[in-house]
Amino acid sequence: MTRKRTAVLISGRGSNMTALIDAAADPDYPAEIAGVVSDKADAPGLGIAIARGIPVKVVARKDFADREAHDAAIDQAFGEFGAELVALAGYMRRLGTPLVGKWQGRMINIHPALLPSFKGLDTHQRALDAGTRIHGCTVHFVTPEMDDGPIIAQSAVPVLIGDDEKALAARVLKAEHHLFPLALRMVCEGKARMQDGKTAFSDLDHVEQTATAFVSSPSAVRETVDLEALARFTP
């Protein structure tokens, strides 16, 4: 098996990056983490990557006159790592159209909501304010429009009565750490690809047999949450 060299782009703590590094520690996983790029020199995730032996590069926004120059430097870092795929794991700046276009179909992002609902920031509080009973996370291909690319996989969690933003965020983050490596695996293995502006799936028998790689509902409230229990949270 030829493993896909994957660059990870972060801005902060790097917990989803760590989930990908952990998954790639298995020699049977179809991706290797070739390097980590951050736009912030003080991003805690950089220290985690270094400790795990992953090359890192800081491409700070303040060092560049405009977005185009900054994006070009990020792309150069991807090239230095020999990246074939890019995973955005908590990168907090919108990438420009030229860079996204170059990597379209080979760049994925994880978003802390069930797209197309709650694009952008503050997703957990907005879900609470809207009174939704189901929340979750989405992995999608990156396109120039913010949080608008074709969906690869989603994971749903219940919103419980009495939840605050912190509690809901923790429940969703647990789901993110499970979903992101599964979605990256699907892309690396060619089971999910971007085609004509949509996600095309192949080897569907395999996907159906491993349903958590396609859409999942992890047991984040109690150890025995099932679909019937989830339904009870959903009027």
N, CA and C of each residue as an Amber inpcrd file, in Angstrom:
protein
   705
   0.8350000  -1.1910000   0.0000000   0.0000000   0.0000000   0.0000000
   0.8760000   1.2480000   0.0000000   0.5840000   2.1650000  -0.8990000
   1.2650000   3.4600000  -0.9170000   0.4510000   4.4370000  -0.0920000
   1.0380000   4.9130000   0.9810000   0.3210000   5.8290000   1.8660000
   0.3690000   7.2480000   1.3010000  -0.7480000   7.9540000   1.4000000
  -0.8430000   9.3160000   0.9000000  -0.1890000  10.2840000   1.8930000
   0.7630000  11.0550000   1.3860000   1.4210000  12.0560000   2.2260000
   0.4440000  13.2090000   2.4530000   0.1340000  13.4760000   3.7170000
  -0.8990000  14.4400000   4.0830000  -0.3090000  15.5450000   4.9480000
  -0.5270000  16.7840000   4.5360000  -0.1500000  17.9430000   5.3460000
  -1.3640000  18.3840000   6.1540000  -1.1340000  18.7750000   7.3970000
  -2.2150000  19.2180000   8.2740000  -2.0260000  20.7010000   8.5650000
  -3.0980000  21.4480000   8.4700000  -3.0700000  22.8940000   8.6770000
  -3.8420000  23.2190000   9.9490000  -3.1740000  23.8990000  10.8930000
  -3.7880000  24.1890000  12.1850000  -3.6070000  25.6590000  12.5590000
  -4.3900000  26.0760000  13.5700000  -4.2120000  27.4030000  14.1620000
  -4.1100000  27.3470000  15.6800000  -4.4780000  26.2050000  16.2870000
  -4.5840000  26.1780000  17.7410000  -4.0740000  24.9160000  18.3850000
  -4.9350000  24.3190000  19.2160000  -4.5020000  23.2360000  20.0920000
  -4.1470000  21.9510000  19.3580000  -4.7260000  21.7570000  18.1720000
  -4.3410000  20.6120000  17.3670000  -4.9110000  19.2790000  17.8190000
  -6.0880000  19.2630000  18.4310000  -6.6240000  17.9860000  18.9050000
  -7.0430000  17.0900000  17.7370000  -7.6160000  17.6780000  16.6890000
  -7.9530000  16.8680000  15.5180000  -6.7050000  16.4490000  14.7550000
  -5.7030000  17.3040000  14.7430000  -4.4030000  16.9240000  14.1840000
  -3.8550000  15.7110000  14.9170000  -3.9610000  15.7200000  16.2470000
  -3.4600000  14.6110000  17.0530000  -4.2120000  13.3300000  16.7310000
  -5.5230000  13.4390000  16.4920000  -6.3010000  12.2520000  16.1290000
  -5.8070000  11.6680000  14.8100000  -5.4350000  12.5290000  13.8690000
  -4.9040000  12.0430000  12.5990000  -3.5240000  11.4160000  12.7780000
  -2.6820000  12.0380000  13.6000000  -1.3560000  11.4720000  13.8620000
  -1.4900000  10.1060000  14.5240000  -2.4160000   9.9920000  15.4730000
  -2.6320000   8.7020000  16.1420000  -3.0830000   7.6440000  15.1420000
  -4.0010000   8.0100000  14.2550000  -4.4840000   7.0490000  13.2600000
  -3.3540000   6.6240000  12.3330000  -2.5220000   7.5930000  11.9300000
  -1.4440000   7.3050000  10.9920000  -0.3030000   6.5240000  11.6230000
  -0.3050000   6.3960000  12.9360000   0.7150000   5.5700000  13.5960000
   0.5360000   4.0950000  13.2670000  -0.6620000   3.7150000  12.8230000
  -0.9210000   2.3550000  12.3740000  -0.3700000   2.2110000  10.9590000
   0.5680000   1.3060000  10.7230000   1.1500000   1.1680000   9.3840000
   0.1400000   0.7680000   8.3170000  -1.0170000   0.2710000   8.7100000
  -2.0530000  -0.0920000   7.7470000  -2.9680000   1.0850000   7.3920000
  -2.7830000   2.2190000   8.0700000  -3.5940000   3.3900000   7.7510000
  -3.0940000   3.9810000   6.4320000  -3.9850000   4.4030000   5.5270000
  -3.5580000   4.7810000   4.1740000  -2.9710000   6.1890000   4.0360000
  -2.8010000   6.9070000   5.1360000  -2.1800000   8.2330000   5.0830000
  -1.0180000   8.2900000   6.0590000  -0.0060000   9.0650000   5.7090000
   1.0460000   9.4100000   6.6560000   1.0340000  10.9250000   6.8080000
   1.2510000  11.3980000   8.0210000   1.2540000  12.8420000   8.2570000
   2.6440000  13.3550000   7.9100000   2.7330000  14.0380000   6.7700000
   4.0220000  14.4690000   6.2410000   4.5320000  15.7340000   6.9080000
   3.6360000  16.5430000   7.4500000   4.0380000  17.7800000   8.0900000
   2.8430000  18.5650000   8.5780000   3.1010000  19.5070000   9.4770000
   2.0550000  20.3540000  10.0460000   2.4280000  21.8130000   9.7990000
   1.4730000  22.5840000   9.2900000   1.6570000  24.0060000   9.0260000
   0.7200000  24.7820000   9.9420000   1.2190000  25.8500000  10.5460000
   0.3770000  26.7010000  11.3860000   0.5950000  28.1570000  11.0220000
  -0.4760000  28.9300000  11.1060000  -0.3460000  30.3760000  10.8930000
  -0.0160000  31.0990000  12.1930000   0.0940000  30.3450000  13.2880000
   0.4030000  30.9470000  14.5840000   1.5870000  30.2290000  15.2180000
   2.6210000  30.9880000  15.5570000   3.8350000  30.3940000  16.1240000
   3.5940000  29.7880000  17.5010000   2.5620000  30.2920000  18.2020000
   2.3000000  29.8010000  19.5570000   1.1890000  28.7580000  19.6000000
   0.8270000  28.2030000  18.4640000  -0.2170000  27.1780000  18.4410000
   0.2410000  25.9590000  19.2380000  -0.5050000  25.5520000  20.2720000
  -0.0950000  24.3960000  21.0810000   0.0980000  23.1240000  20.2640000
  -0.6220000  22.9970000  19.1610000  -0.5030000  21.8040000  18.3380000
   0.8910000  21.6010000  17.7650000   1.6390000  22.6580000  17.5940000
   2.9930000  22.5390000  17.0530000   3.8750000  21.7130000  17.9760000
   3.7670000  21.9700000  19.2850000   4.5580000  21.2080000  20.2450000
   4.2010000  19.7370000  20.2450000   2.9130000  19.4510000  20.0660000
   2.4770000  18.0530000  20.0090000   3.0780000  17.3680000  18.7840000
   3.0190000  18.0560000  17.6470000   3.5590000  17.4720000  16.4150000
   5.0600000  17.2260000  16.5380000   5.7830000  18.1840000  17.0690000
   7.2330000  18.0350000  17.2240000   7.5500000  16.8490000  18.1240000
   6.7830000  16.7270000  19.2140000   7.0080000  15.6130000  20.1420000
   6.7490000  14.2680000  19.4840000   5.8950000  14.2560000  18.4730000
   5.5830000  13.0070000  17.7560000   6.4790000  12.7980000  16.5420000
   7.4680000  13.6700000  16.3590000   8.4050000  13.5160000  15.2600000
   7.8880000  13.9830000  13.9150000   6.8720000  14.8510000  13.9170000
   6.3030000  15.3580000  12.6780000   6.9400000  16.7040000  12.3380000
   7.4230000  16.9000000  11.1250000   7.9680000  18.2080000  10.7400000
   6.9020000  19.2960000  10.8260000   7.3110000  20.4860000  11.2410000
   6.3710000  21.6030000  11.3480000   6.9420000  22.8280000  10.6550000
   6.0420000  23.7050000  10.2820000   6.4490000  24.9880000   9.6890000
   5.4350000  26.0440000  10.0840000   5.9330000  27.1830000  10.5620000
   5.0750000  28.3170000  10.8970000   5.0680000  29.2770000   9.7190000
   3.8700000  29.6060000   9.2710000   3.6960000  30.5960000   8.2050000
   2.7760000  31.6700000   8.7890000   3.3730000  32.6110000   9.4930000
   2.6050000  33.6050000  10.2480000   2.0040000  34.6610000   9.3260000
   0.7790000  35.0200000   9.5990000   0.0890000  36.0050000   8.7570000
   0.8300000  37.3390000   8.7390000   1.3480000  37.7390000   9.8930000
   1.9670000  39.0580000  10.0270000   3.2220000  39.2170000   9.1680000
   3.7620000  38.1230000   8.6950000   4.9800000  38.1810000   7.8920000
   4.7110000  38.4080000   6.4090000   3.4310000  38.5570000   6.0380000
   3.0860000  38.6770000   4.6260000   2.1560000  39.8630000   4.4100000
   2.3160000  40.4890000   3.2640000   1.5860000  41.7300000   2.9960000
   0.1020000  41.5010000   2.7600000  -0.2580000  40.3540000   2.1980000
  -1.6580000  40.1190000   1.8800000  -1.9420000  38.6200000   1.8900000
  -3.2070000  38.2910000   1.6790000  -3.6290000  36.8920000   1.7080000
  -2.9450000  36.0860000   0.6110000  -2.8040000  36.6800000  -0.5600000
  -2.2170000  35.9490000  -1.6790000  -0.7920000  35.5050000  -1.3480000
  -0.0190000  36.3990000  -0.7520000   1.3590000  36.0520000  -0.4000000
   1.3930000  35.0090000   0.7060000   0.4890000  35.1530000   1.6590000
   0.4150000  34.1850000   2.7550000   0.0200000  32.8080000   2.2340000
  -0.9960000  32.7610000   1.3770000  -1.4240000  31.4910000   0.7990000
  -0.3000000  30.8440000  -0.0150000   0.4510000  31.6690000  -0.7410000
   1.5460000  31.1340000  -1.5510000   2.6050000  30.4860000  -0.6680000
   2.8580000  31.0960000   0.4890000   3.8420000  30.5240000   1.4100000
   3.3360000  29.2210000   2.0220000   2.0400000  29.1580000   2.3000000
   1.4570000  27.9120000   2.8000000   1.5820000  26.8180000   1.7440000
   1.2740000  27.1600000   0.5080000   1.3820000  26.1910000  -0.5730000
   2.8290000  25.7200000  -0.7430000   3.7630000  26.6240000  -0.5760000
   5.1710000  26.2470000  -0.6600000   5.5210000  25.2470000   0.4360000
   4.9770000  25.4580000   1.6310000   5.2190000  24.5200000   2.7370000
   4.6540000  23.1470000   2.4020000   3.4580000  23.1160000   1.8100000
   2.8940000  21.8260000   1.3900000   3.8480000  21.1130000   0.4280000
   4.4200000  21.8940000  -0.4970000   5.3480000  21.3140000  -1.4530000
   6.6030000  20.7770000  -0.7900000   7.1030000  21.5160000   0.2080000
   8.2990000  21.0650000   0.9250000   8.0500000  19.7490000   1.6520000
   6.8210000  19.5460000   2.1010000   6.4650000  18.2990000   2.7800000
   6.1320000  17.1730000   1.7890000   6.0840000  17.4970000   0.5090000
   5.7140000  16.4890000  -0.4750000   4.2730000  16.0470000  -0.3330000
   3.4010000  16.9710000   0.0660000   2.0130000  16.6250000   0.3660000
   1.2340000  16.2590000  -0.8980000   0.4010000  15.2470000  -0.7580000
  -0.5490000  14.8560000  -1.7960000  -1.9690000  15.2440000  -1.4120000
  -2.2310000  15.3110000  -0.1020000  -3.5210000  15.7310000   0.4410000
  -3.2860000  16.7530000   1.5370000  -4.3150000  17.5500000   1.8160000
  -4.2520000  18.5330000   2.8950000  -5.4780000  18.3700000   3.7740000
  -5.2610000  18.3640000   5.0890000  -6.3610000  18.2760000   6.0550000
  -6.3580000  19.5240000   6.9180000  -7.4420000  20.2930000   6.8780000
  -7.5950000  21.4650000   7.7240000  -8.1770000  21.0110000   9.0550000
  -7.3870000  21.1690000  10.1140000  -7.7770000  20.6680000  11.4350000
  -7.8100000  21.8250000  12.4230000  -8.8410000  22.6430000  12.3180000
  -8.9330000  23.8000000  13.1900000  -8.1360000  24.9800000  12.6810000
  -8.0480000  25.1130000  11.3540000  -7.3950000  26.2870000  10.7740000
  -8.4190000  27.4030000  10.7110000  -8.0970000  28.5590000  11.2990000
  -9.1010000  29.5820000  11.5620000  -9.0440000  30.7600000  10.5950000
  -8.5420000  30.5340000   9.3920000  -8.5260000  31.6010000   8.3970000
  -8.9780000  31.0370000   7.0600000  -9.7720000  31.8080000   6.3640000
 -10.2810000  31.3660000   5.0670000  -9.1660000  31.4220000   4.0220000
  -8.9970000  30.3500000   3.2810000  -7.9870000  30.2940000   2.2370000
  -8.5320000  30.9170000   0.9500000  -7.6350000  31.5130000   0.1840000
  -8.0330000  32.1690000  -1.0490000  -8.3780000  31.1910000  -2.1550000
  -9.1130000  31.6930000  -3.1370000  -9.5860000  30.8570000  -4.2420000
  -8.4570000  30.1900000  -5.0250000  -7.3560000  30.8850000  -5.3420000
  -6.2900000  30.2100000  -6.1020000  -5.7260000  28.9840000  -5.3830000
  -5.4790000  29.1060000  -4.0750000  -4.9260000  27.9700000  -3.3290000
  -5.9460000  26.8390000  -3.2330000  -7.1870000  27.1890000  -2.9330000
  -8.2320000  26.1710000  -2.8440000  -8.4210000  25.4820000  -4.1900000
  -8.3900000  26.2680000  -5.2620000  -8.5630000  25.6850000  -6.5860000
  -7.4560000  24.7120000  -6.9320000  -6.2340000  25.0390000  -6.5500000
  -5.1130000  24.1430000  -6.8410000  -5.2700000  22.8030000  -6.1380000
  -5.8140000  22.8330000  -4.9140000  -5.9220000  21.6190000  -4.1050000
  -7.3260000  21.0360000  -4.0950000  -8.2200000  21.5640000  -4.9030000
  -9.6060000  21.1030000  -4.8630000  -9.6910000  19.6000000  -5.1260000
 -10.4490000  18.9400000  -4.2740000 -10.5670000  17.4920000  -4.3420000
  -9.4960000  16.7750000  -3.5530000  -8.4790000  17.5200000  -3.1200000
  -7.3920000  16.9410000  -2.3250000  -7.2290000  17.6550000  -0.9910000
  -8.1830000  18.5280000  -0.6560000  -8.1480000  19.2870000   0.5980000
  -9.4770000  19.0820000   1.3210000  -9.4040000  18.6460000   2.5810000
 -10.6150000  18.3950000   3.3570000 -10.5740000  19.2070000   4.6490000
 -11.7310000  19.4270000   5.2160000 -11.8630000  20.2320000   6.4380000
 -12.8610000  19.5630000   7.3640000 -12.6410000  19.7380000   8.6760000
 -13.6350000  19.2980000   9.6520000 -14.2840000  20.5210000  10.2640000
 -15.6190000  20.4960000  10.3070000 -16.4020000  21.6340000  10.7940000
 -17.2860000  21.1770000  11.9500000 -17.3440000  21.9280000  13.0440000
 -18.0920000  21.4950000  14.2250000 -19.5890000  21.7900000  14.1590000
 -20.2350000  21.2570000  13.1420000 -21.6950000  21.3530000  13.0000000
 -22.1110000  20.4010000  11.8990000 -23.3990000  20.1290000  11.8290000
 -23.9410000  19.3050000  10.7620000 -24.2850000  20.2130000   9.5860000
 -23.3160000  20.3830000   8.6940000 -23.5560000  21.2160000   7.5250000
 -24.7110000  20.6570000   6.6940000 -25.4760000  21.5170000   6.0250000
 -25.2310000  22.9440000   5.8110000 -25.6940000  23.8650000   6.9380000
 -26.1030000  23.3390000   8.0700000 -26.4880000  24.1960000   9.1890000
 -25.2560000  24.7530000   9.8950000 -25.3700000  25.9620000  10.3870000
 -24.3780000  26.5960000  11.2620000 -22.9840000  26.6430000  10.6350000
 -22.9230000  27.2480000   9.4700000 -21.6220000  27.5360000   8.8850000
 -20.9430000  28.6390000   9.7060000 -19.6140000  28.7070000   9.6030000
 -18.8980000  29.7740000  10.2840000 -18.5480000  29.4470000  11.7210000
 -18.4990000  30.4820000  12.5490000 -18.0010000  30.3620000  13.9220000
 -19.1400000  30.2030000  14.9270000 -18.7640000  29.9490000  16.1730000
 -19.7020000  29.8820000  17.3130000 -20.8290000  28.8820000  17.0570000
 -20.4900000  27.7570000  16.4640000 -21.5210000  26.8050000  16.0490000
 -22.2910000  26.2060000  17.2150000 -21.6190000  25.9320000  18.3200000
 -22.2770000  25.2560000  19.4360000 -23.2970000  26.1740000  20.1080000
 -22.9150000  27.4220000  20.3500000 -23.8660000  28.3510000  20.9670000
 -25.0280000  28.6280000  20.0350000 -24.7540000  28.7290000  18.7460000
 -25.8370000  28.9610000  17.7910000 -26.7930000  27.7780000  17.7440000
 -26.2620000  26.5590000  17.8710000 -27.1310000  25.3830000  17.9080000
 -28.0150000  25.4110000  19.1550000 -27.4230000  25.7930000  20.2740000
 -28.2000000  25.9070000  21.5110000 -29.2640000  26.9910000  21.3900000
 -28.8860000  28.1290000  20.8320000 -29.8330000  29.2410000  20.7010000
 -30.9870000  28.8770000  19.7780000 -30.7030000  28.0320000  18.7790000
 -31.7430000  27.6330000  17.8260000 -32.6700000  26.5680000  18.4020000
 -32.2660000  25.9580000  19.5070000 -33.0860000  24.9310000  20.1330000
 -33.0330000  23.5900000  19.4330000 -32.0120000  23.3660000  18.5890000
 -31.9210000  22.0860000  17.9050000 -31.6210000  20.9690000  18.9030000
 -32.1300000  19.7910000  18.6370000 -31.9120000  18.6420000  19.5200000
 -30.8070000  17.7250000  19.0010000 -30.3540000  17.9900000  17.7660000
 -29.2680000  17.2150000  17.1580000 -28.1960000  18.1860000  16.6830000
 -26.9620000  17.8640000  17.0010000 -25.8180000  18.6700000  16.5700000
 -24.7450000  17.6770000  16.1180000 -23.5690000  18.1450000  15.7730000
 -22.5350000  17.2030000  15.3770000 -21.4140000  17.8570000  14.6190000
 -20.7990000  17.0940000  13.7170000 -19.6520000  17.5830000  12.9640000
 -19.6780000  16.9980000  11.5600000 -18.9380000  17.6560000  10.6700000
 -18.9280000  17.3040000   9.2630000 -17.5020000  17.3640000   8.7230000
 -17.1300000  16.3820000   7.9200000 -15.9060000  16.4670000   7.1330000
 -16.3180000  16.6580000   5.6820000 -15.7340000  17.6650000   5.0390000
 -16.1260000  17.9820000   3.6670000 -14.9160000  18.3880000   2.8460000
 -15.0550000  18.2940000   1.5380000 -14.0420000  18.8280000   0.6330000
 -14.0980000  20.3540000   0.6960000 -12.9380000  20.9920000   0.6040000
 -12.8610000  22.4500000   0.6890000 -13.0900000  23.0610000  -0.6930000
 -13.9540000  24.0660000  -0.7340000 -14.2150000  24.8570000  -1.9300000
 -14.0730000  26.3310000  -1.5580000 -14.0640000  27.2350000  -2.5350000
 -13.8710000  28.6490000  -2.1970000 -14.9180000  29.2180000  -1.2480000
 -16.1460000  28.7180000  -1.3090000 -17.1830000  29.1990000  -0.4010000
 -16.9720000  28.5980000   0.9890000 -17.1230000  29.4000000   2.0100000
 -16.8380000  28.9590000   3.3740000 -17.7800000  27.8380000   3.8180000
 -17.2090000  26.7290000   4.2630000 -17.9650000  25.6060000   4.8220000
 -19.0700000  25.1330000   3.8700000 -18.7450000  25.1100000   2.5900000
 -19.7780000  24.8320000   1.5960000 -19.4260000  23.6690000   0.6730000
 -18.2950000  22.9930000   0.9150000 -17.8760000  21.9360000   0.0120000
 -18.6710000  20.6610000   0.1810000 -18.5660000  19.7570000  -0.7840000
 -19.3020000  18.4900000  -0.7290000 -18.9680000  17.6880000   0.5290000
 -19.9930000  17.1540000   1.1450000 -19.8520000  16.4390000   2.4140000
 -19.3200000  15.0310000   2.1700000 -18.3400000  14.6550000   2.9820000
 -17.7780000  13.2990000   2.9390000 -18.4280000  12.4290000   4.0040000
 -18.4800000  12.9160000   5.2380000 -19.0450000  12.1270000   6.3410000
 -19.4940000  13.0690000   7.4510000 -20.4430000  12.6040000   8.2390000
 -20.9580000  13.3830000   9.3580000 -21.1340000  12.4890000  10.5790000
 -21.0840000  13.1120000  11.7440000 -21.3480000  12.4120000  12.9910000
 -22.3060000  13.2520000  13.8190000 -23.3850000  12.6310000  14.2870000
 -24.4260000  13.3440000  15.0330000 -24.3380000  13.0340000  16.5170000
 -24.5950000  14.0470000  17.3290000 -24.6920000  13.8640000  18.7750000
 -25.9550000  14.5670000  19.2600000 -26.5500000  14.0950000  20.3440000
 -27.7360000  14.7670000  20.8740000 -27.3780000  16.0500000  21.6030000
 -28.3030000  16.9950000  21.5690000 -28.2190000  18.1950000  22.4070000
 -29.1460000  17.9570000  23.5890000 -28.5890000  17.9200000  24.7850000
 -29.3690000  17.5830000  25.9680000 -29.9270000  18.8230000  26.6520000
 -31.0860000  18.6590000  27.2700000 -31.6530000  19.7310000  28.0650000
 -30.6480000  20.0720000  29.1720000 -30.3440000  21.3400000  29.2950000
 -29.3780000  21.7620000  30.3030000 -27.9620000  21.8970000  29.7860000
 -27.7400000  21.5040000  28.5450000 -26.4070000  21.6790000  27.9550000
 -26.0250000  23.1540000  27.9260000 -24.7580000  23.4420000  28.1730000
 -24.2100000  24.7480000  27.8610000 -23.2120000  24.5670000  26.7230000
 -22.6360000  25.6770000  26.2810000 -21.7400000  25.6050000  25.1250000
 -20.5530000  24.6860000  25.3890000 -20.0050000  24.7310000  26.5920000
 -18.8360000  23.9210000  26.9180000 -19.1580000  22.4300000  26.8600000
 -20.2900000  22.0450000  27.4360000 -20.6630000  20.6290000  27.4530000
 -20.9290000  20.1170000  26.0460000 -21.6330000  20.9220000  25.2450000
 -21.9440000  20.4940000  23.8860000 -20.6790000  20.4240000  23.0360000
 -19.7880000  21.3910000  23.2030000 -18.5420000  21.3970000  22.4440000
 -17.7110000  20.1590000  22.7490000 -17.6660000  19.7580000  24.0100000
 -16.8890000  18.5690000  24.3880000 -17.4700000  17.3130000  23.7590000
 -18.7870000  17.2310000  23.7000000 -19.4320000  16.0580000  23.1020000
 -19.1560000  15.9940000  21.5980000 -19.2230000  17.1470000  20.9480000
 -18.9510000  17.1830000  19.5080000 -17.4790000  16.8930000  19.2350000
 -16.5810000  17.4060000  20.0630000 -15.1510000  17.1910000  19.8340000
 -14.8050000  15.7050000  19.8860000 -15.4380000  14.9950000  20.7950000
 -15.2200000  13.5550000  20.8600000 -15.6140000  12.8960000  19.5420000
 -16.7070000  13.3380000  18.9780000 -17.1410000  12.8010000  17.6910000
 -16.1730000  13.1840000  16.5700000 -15.6500000  14.4110000  16.6190000
 -14.6980000  14.8650000  15.6070000 -13.4760000  13.9640000  15.5650000
 -12.9630000  13.6170000  16.7430000 -11.7440000  12.8130000  16.8110000
 -11.9470000  11.4180000  16.2250000 -13.1700000  10.9580000  16.2170000
 -13.4990000   9.6660000  15.6090000 -13.7130000   9.8100000  14.1060000
 -14.4020000  10.8800000  13.7130000 -14.8400000  11.0280000  12.3260000
 -13.7180000  11.4130000  11.3760000 -12.8350000  12.3230000  11.7990000
 -11.8410000  12.8680000  10.8770000 -10.9100000  11.7810000  10.3130000
 -10.3470000  10.9000000  11.1460000  -9.5070000   9.8410000  10.5820000
 -10.2740000   8.9090000   9.6400000 -11.5450000   8.6450000   9.9440000
 -12.3490000   7.7920000   9.0740000 -12.5640000   8.4450000   7.7160000
 -12.8490000   9.7450000   7.7190000 -13.0700000  10.4490000   6.4520000
 -11.7840000  10.5350000   5.6410000 -10.6580000  10.8120000   6.3030000
  -9.3870000  10.8610000   5.5840000  -9.0680000   9.5050000   4.9770000
  -9.3560000   8.4360000   5.6960000  -9.1490000   7.0980000   5.1500000
  -9.9610000   6.9060000   3.8710000 -11.2210000   7.3220000   3.8810000
 -12.0750000   7.1550000   2.7070000 -11.5000000   7.8850000   1.4960000
 -10.9740000   9.1010000   1.7210000 -10.3970000   9.8690000   0.6250000
  -9.1190000   9.2010000   0.1250000  -8.2650000   8.7890000   1.0510000
  -7.0030000   8.1500000   0.6620000  -7.2330000   6.8780000  -0.1380000
  -8.2460000   6.1290000   0.2300000  -8.5200000   4.8490000  -0.4340000
  -9.3640000   5.0120000  -1.7010000  -9.7250000   6.2580000  -2.0190000
 -10.5220000   6.4890000  -3.2150000 -11.9840000   6.1520000  -3.0530000
 -12.4240000   5.9160000  -1.8360000 -13.8320000   5.5780000  -1.5990000
 -14.7190000   6.8170000  -1.5660000 -14.1080000   7.9820000  -1.3850000
 -14.8260000   9.2570000  -1.4700000 -13.9540000  10.2020000  -2.2840000
 -14.5380000  10.7970000  -3.3190000 -13.7850000  11.7120000  -4.1520000
 -14.7190000  12.8270000  -4.6300000 -14.1430000  13.9590000  -4.9440000
 -14.9410000  15.0750000  -5.4300000 -15.0810000  14.9660000  -6.9340000
 -16.3300000  15.0190000  -7.4050000 -16.6030000  14.8470000  -8.8290000
 -17.8160000  15.6870000  -9.2010000 -17.6390000  16.5820000 -10.1650000
 -18.7370000  17.4460000 -10.6370000 -19.3950000  18.2060000  -9.4900000
 -18.5740000  18.6840000  -8.5600000 -19.0880000  19.4910000  -7.4570000
 -19.7840000  18.7180000  -6.3640000 -19.7160000  17.3910000  -6.4190000
 -20.3440000  16.5540000  -5.4050000 -19.3450000  15.5080000  -4.9170000
 -19.7030000  14.8260000  -3.8440000 -18.8860000  13.7120000  -3.3770000
 -19.3870000  12.4370000  -4.0270000 -18.4940000  11.7670000  -4.7450000
 -18.8220000  10.4800000  -5.3590000 -18.2090000   9.3820000  -4.5060000
 -18.9910000   8.3480000  -4.2480000 -18.5430000   7.2300000  -3.4210000
 -18.3990000   5.9830000  -4.2810000 -17.4010000   5.1850000  -3.9690000
 -17.2200000   3.9100000  -4.6410000 -17.0440000   2.8270000  -3.5940000
 -17.1020000   1.5630000  -4.0320000 -17.0040000   0.4330000  -3.1040000
 -18.0610000   0.5740000  -2.0160000 -19.3120000   0.7960000  -2.4380000
 -20.3850000   1.0770000  -1.4910000 -20.6710000  -0.0960000  -0.5650000
 -20.4570000  -1.3080000  -1.0410000 -20.6710000  -2.4550000  -0.1610000
 -19.7910000  -2.3460000   1.0690000 -18.5470000  -1.9470000   0.8580000
 -17.6270000  -1.7970000   1.9850000 -18.0940000  -0.6760000   2.9080000
 -18.5410000   0.4460000   2.3140000 -18.9950000   1.5740000   3.1290000
 -20.1940000   1.1750000   3.9720000 -21.1250000   0.4320000   3.3900000
 -22.3120000   0.0260000   4.1320000 -21.9520000  -0.9350000   5.2660000
 -20.9470000  -1.7640000   5.0410000 -20.5470000  -2.7040000   6.0790000
 -19.8300000  -2.0000000   7.2290000 -19.2180000  -0.8600000   6.9420000
 -18.5400000  -0.0890000   7.9810000 -19.2280000   1.2780000   8.0610000
 -20.4520000   1.2620000   8.5230000 -21.3030000   2.4490000   8.4470000
 -20.7350000   3.6370000   9.2010000 -19.9260000   3.3990000  10.2400000
 -19.3910000   4.5380000  10.9860000 -18.4500000   5.3720000  10.1450000
 -17.9510000   4.8360000   9.0360000 -17.1000000   5.6200000   8.1540000
 -17.9220000   6.5450000   7.2590000 -19.2380000   6.3680000   7.2730000
 -20.1090000   7.0920000   6.3570000 -20.9520000   8.1240000   7.1110000
 -21.6060000   7.6790000   8.1390000 -22.3290000   8.5690000   9.0440000
 -22.3900000   7.8530000  10.3790000 -22.0740000   8.5520000  11.4640000
 -21.9820000   7.8770000  12.7470000 -22.7020000   8.6590000  13.8240000
 -23.0590000   7.9720000  14.8670000 -23.6850000   8.5720000  16.0350000
 -23.0300000   7.9710000  17.2730000 -21.8920000   8.5200000  17.6700000
 -21.1220000   7.8970000  18.7540000 -21.8050000   8.0220000  20.1010000
 -21.4500000   7.1360000  21.0080000 -22.0530000   7.1240000  22.3400000
 -21.3570000   8.1470000  23.2200000 -21.8010000   9.3870000  23.0950000
 -21.1300000  10.4710000  23.8070000 -21.8760000  10.9110000  25.0570000
 -23.0980000  10.4350000  25.2590000 -23.8580000  10.8280000  26.4370000
 -23.7870000   9.7330000  27.4930000 -24.1140000   8.5380000  27.0890000
 -23.9760000   7.3750000  27.9510000 -23.2570000   6.3130000  27.1500000
 -22.8020000   5.3050000  27.7820000 -22.0550000   4.2690000  27.0810000
 -22.9290000   3.4250000  26.1660000 -24.2780000   3.5110000  26.3440000
 -25.1620000   2.6250000  25.5780000 -26.1640000   3.3970000  24.7340000
 -25.7970000   4.5900000  24.2450000 -26.7140000   5.3350000  23.3930000
 -26.8900000   4.6030000  22.0730000 -28.1420000   4.3650000  21.6750000
 -28.4110000   3.7540000  20.3810000 -29.4170000   4.6270000  19.6420000
 -29.8510000   4.1880000  18.4670000 -30.7560000   5.0170000  17.6760000
 -32.0680000   5.2660000  18.3950000 -32.5720000   4.2600000  19.1100000
 -33.8240000   4.4400000  19.8410000 -33.6580000   5.4860000  20.9290000
 -32.5250000   5.4090000  21.6370000 -32.2650000   6.4060000  22.6850000
 -32.1010000   7.7700000  22.0840000 -31.4180000   7.8410000  20.9400000
 -31.2260000   9.1430000  20.2830000 -32.5530000   9.7350000  19.8670000
 -33.4680000   8.8990000  19.3970000 -34.7750000   9.3700000  18.9830000
 -35.5470000  10.0030000  20.1390000 -35.2990000   9.5000000  21.3420000
 -36.0330000  10.0280000  22.4990000 -35.5980000  11.4600000  22.8180000
 -34.3780000  11.8340000  22.3490000 -33.9170000  13.2020000  22.5560000
 -34.4460000  14.1380000  21.4730000 -35.1520000  13.5830000  20.4910000
 -35.5410000  14.3410000  19.3130000 -37.0560000  14.3590000  19.1640000
 -37.7270000  15.4190000  19.6150000 -39.1770000  15.4770000  19.5140000
 -39.6560000  15.3560000  18.0640000
